Amino acid sequence: MFNLRLTRMPFVAALEAAAALASGCASGPDVRGDYDRTVDFGKYKTYNFLSATSGNPAEFQSIAQQMMQQAATREMEARGYTKSDNPDLLLNFKGKLEEKTDIQSTPAPYYGPTWGYRGWGGAPYGMVGYGGSEVTTRRYKVGTLVMDVVDREQRQVVFQGGIEGVVT
């Protein structure tokens, strides 16, 4: 039996640290994670990133990817994992940015009868007040970052964490 808190925390901490560096969230992000409960996480000692082991010399890393990997490296090594060219675990990041639209309709203020150019009420045919809606449109971006932790030997995801939030 292994201590769930100690074995799951490196992955959650790495994900949160990487996400904090990668996004400027206006409000608190939604962080979620799940793992394979049948896996003995105590057997893992080494890690690396999927992009580092792909063997593609033409591949390059974006600044955001470098920052996420640096944050994950810091968190993994602080918990005793060692970076290796032949790792037990492979870490992989995926992200997307979506533009969203929020449309809200609220009743417009009611104005009572007034004296206007057409007599009492100020409106033709005895219409009084103003009935309608005020429509507000807000566009914003939502960023999603997912980190997969893969058992290299089994070629199976053993932990997946994600973070989602409004990006400014």
C-alpha positions in Angstrom: 0.0 0.0 0.0 1.3 3.5 -0.7 0.5 6.9 0.7 -1.9 8.4 -1.9 -1.2 12.0 -0.8 2.5 11.7 -1.2 2.4 9.9 -4.5 -0.3 12.0 -6.2 1.0 15.3 -5.0 4.1 15.6 -7.3 1.9 15.4 -10.3 -0.7 17.9 -9.1 2.0 20.3 -7.9 3.8 20.0 -11.2 0.6 20.7 -13.1 -0.3 23.7 -10.9 3.2 25.2 -11.1 3.3 24.8 -14.9 -0.1 26.2 -15.4 0.6 29.2 -13.1 3.6 30.1 -15.3 1.8 29.5 -18.6 -1.4 31.5 -18.1 -2.4 34.8 -16.7 -5.8 33.8 -15.3 -8.1 36.6 -14.2 -10.0 34.4 -11.7 -9.1 31.3 -9.9 -8.6 28.4 -12.3 -10.4 25.1 -12.1 -7.8 22.4 -11.4 -8.8 18.7 -11.8 -6.9 15.4 -11.7 -7.4 11.7 -11.7 -5.1 8.7 -11.6 -5.1 4.9 -12.0 -5.9 3.6 -8.5 -4.4 0.2 -9.4 -0.9 1.6 -10.0 1.9 1.5 -7.4 3.4 5.0 -7.8 6.2 4.0 -5.4 7.9 2.0 -8.1 8.6 5.1 -10.3 11.9 6.8 -9.8 12.7 8.6 -13.1 10.9 10.8 -15.5 11.3 12.8 -18.7 9.2 14.7 -21.2 7.6 13.0 -24.1 9.0 15.6 -26.5 12.5 15.0 -25.2 12.3 11.3 -25.9 10.6 11.5 -29.3 13.9 11.5 -31.1 12.9 14.2 -33.6 15.9 16.5 -34.0 13.8 19.1 -35.9 11.4 19.5 -33.0 11.6 22.8 -31.1 10.0 24.0 -27.9 7.9 27.1 -27.5 8.7 29.5 -24.6 5.5 28.3 -22.9 6.5 24.7 -23.2 9.9 25.4 -21.8 8.4 27.2 -18.8 6.0 24.3 -18.1 8.8 21.8 -18.3 11.0 23.9 -16.0 8.2 24.1 -13.5 7.4 20.4 -13.7 11.2 19.6 -13.4 11.5 21.7 -10.3 8.4 20.0 -8.7 9.4 16.4 -9.7 13.0 16.8 -8.5 11.9 18.4 -5.2 10.0 15.1 -4.6 12.9 12.8 -5.3 12.3 11.9 -9.0 15.3 12.0 -11.3 15.3 13.1 -14.9 16.6 10.3 -17.2 17.0 9.4 -20.8 15.4 6.0 -20.0 12.6 7.2 -17.8 9.9 5.3 -15.9 7.4 8.1 -16.5 6.8 10.4 -19.5 5.2 13.8 -19.0 3.3 15.4 -21.8 1.5 18.7 -21.9 -1.4 19.6 -24.2 -3.2 23.0 -24.3 -5.8 24.9 -26.2 -7.2 28.4 -26.2 -10.9 29.0 -27.0 -12.7 32.3 -27.6 -16.1 32.4 -25.8 -19.0 34.8 -25.9 -21.3 35.6 -23.1 -24.5 37.4 -24.0 -26.7 38.8 -21.2 -30.1 40.5 -21.6 -31.5 42.5 -18.7 -34.7 44.6 -18.6 -34.1 48.2 -19.4 -35.0 50.8 -16.9 -38.7 51.9 -16.9 -39.4 55.5 -17.4 -42.8 56.8 -16.2 -45.1 59.1 -18.1 -43.6 62.5 -19.1 -44.7 65.6 -20.8 -43.4 65.6 -24.4 -44.0 67.2 -27.7 -47.1 65.1 -28.3 -48.7 65.7 -25.0 -48.9 63.7 -21.8 -46.6 60.7 -22.0 -44.4 62.3 -24.7 -45.0 59.3 -27.0 -47.3 58.9 -30.0 -50.7 57.1 -29.5 -50.6 57.3 -25.7 -47.6 55.0 -25.3 -46.0 55.5 -21.9 -42.6 54.5 -20.6 -40.0 52.4 -22.3 -40.1 48.6 -22.5 -37.2 46.7 -23.8 -33.9 45.0 -22.9 -30.3 46.0 -22.6 -28.0 43.4 -24.2 -24.4 43.1 -23.0 -22.0 41.0 -25.0 -18.7 40.0 -23.5 -15.9 38.1 -25.3 -13.2 36.3 -23.4 -10.7 33.5 -23.8 -10.6 30.2 -21.8 -7.3 28.4 -21.7 -7.1 24.7 -21.0 -3.8 22.9 -20.1 -3.7 19.1 -19.6 -0.7 17.1 -18.3 -0.5 13.4 -18.9 1.8 11.2 -16.9 2.5 8.0 -18.8 4.0 4.7 -17.6 6.6 4.3 -20.4 6.8 0.5 -20.1 3.1 -0.1 -20.1 2.4 2.8 -22.6 -0.6 3.8 -20.4 -1.6 7.1 -18.8 -1.4 6.7 -15.0 -2.2 10.3 -14.1 -4.0 13.1 -15.9 -4.4 16.6 -14.6 -6.0 19.6 -16.1 -6.5 23.3 -15.4 -8.9 25.6 -17.0 -9.5 29.3 -16.5 -10.2 32.7 -18.1 -7.0 34.0 -19.7 -6.3 37.7 -19.7 
